[in-house]
Amino acid sequence: VRFIKDIVFRPYPRRIKAVGFKIFYNQARETDWSGVWEYLKADPSIKIIHLQRRNILKSHLSNTIASQQKRFLERRSFLNKSSAPIGFTPIDLSYESCLRAFEATVRNRKNATEFFKDHQIKDVVYEDFVRNWEATLQSLQEFLGTEPERLRTSLTKQSKQSIADTIRNYSELKPRFQDTPWSEFFA
């Protein structure tokens, strides 16, 4: 909490109109960190951007790869516009791990919406964000009360392989989820 107060939400020069940070549903949940969530909840002036991925399977796959590779971000240089995709050896995902991830994500989304019900919340769908980058960024800047300006990032996708090529046992998982609410993730 002291870090959030002293570093993130500290006084800034007037030209800085908005600051923030990213926190995942499962972060800062240990007893020593539990005050973080209560601090955020107690201040309804904090605006929440709730970024969600429509395809939870892709999110689960991305998290699994990042954990295995111990690489949670990929950056490109602004000087070198080309970004070679990083190749991954296909991995296996168990039916059970996928099911747990799907159910936990749906539960976490509902809990986050309820938890921050007294805050202004902007829901953003990752796939729409990627498809409409400029418009989404403008909308987010307006939500934050800042003058929209062109933004850029050095972050790049970790993998550009298809989901079927990245999950070695994709052809086994797809039929198991066929008649479930999760079948659309395997389309």
Secondary structure, DSSP 8 states (H G I E B T S, - for coil): -HHIIIIISS---TT---------TTTT-SGGGTHHHHHHHH-TTS-EEEEE-S-HHHHHHHHHHHHHHT----B--SS-----------B---HHHHHHHHHHHHHHHHHHHHHTTTS-EEEEEHHHHHHTHHHHHHHHHHHTT---------B--S--S-HHHHBTTHHHHHHHTTTSTTGGGG-
